[in-house]
Amino acid sequence: MIPPFPYISRTAIGPILLAVLLILMVWLHVPSAPAQIISPPAIRALSTPPPLSGEPIADNALDIISADGLFPANEKDALATDLRHALAYVSQRFGSGPTGRITASLDMESGCGIHGLAYTTERTVQVYTCPDLPRVRAVNILAHEFVHQLAQDRYGNQHLQADLILLEGVATWGAGDYWLSGQPNFAAFVRSWVAAGNTLPLASSYVGRPVGDMNTLYYEWGSFVEFLIKVYGRERFDALYVSGDSEPGSADYQGIYGKPLDQLEAEWKSWVITQ
Ligand SMILES: [Zn+2]
């Protein structure tokens, strides 16, 4: 009979366990690159681009790199038009545009697990998608990633230590119609969850949670950012954004608004219901 595991002598077990423990500790303590910001994939496709008021951004603000075979050759121009439109839209909505060229990279994800990243210090935003998914799905994701770049450009490197609630909340809110699936605003999007008591606490990490929870948190955070800006104004929001230390809930809510996050969270829920 073949034993299920190779024979390991009793004296070797201690050092092996220690080595495994050390590897685990190193692995767990490698900090994630602060410039990598992930988006959940569960947004629905937008059928028509959202309206734009004002001047479109300069054509040379965006470099687009698309993997071979991802889109048919005759869609490349439409992709470029869509992405320029998305960048112009989110710049207007966010309230400030890019301070330099941005590279949008569209890469192949053979399993079709669409997701996005923003390397804001490198001015590169990225989406992984596949030929089976319509290009609007990739554009929706990149609209959110563009806002991460705009946040870096507006707030500087303090953006990289922003409270996760605000970091992902502002990118979700800033993507606006690209993430709203036809709803007029984020309050409308989350209202039924809030009314039914199906929300997660704002100060939650999505690490280790299922993608559905990650999606819920992103929309809650988008709605919370919408609430803070509409009710308390952009100036205080900007001050809050640069006061955090990465962890969800780490921004100086008490110092900026004179009340803790718990109280603001309760106010946000009431506001969402009564909008
Ligand atoms: Zn993001």
Boltz pocket constraint, residues with backbone or C-beta under 6 A from the ligand:
constraints:
  - pocket:
      binder: B
      contacts: [[A, 37], [A, 38], [A, 39], [A, 144], [A, 145], [A, 148], [A, 167], [A, 168], [A, 171]]
      max_distance: 6.0
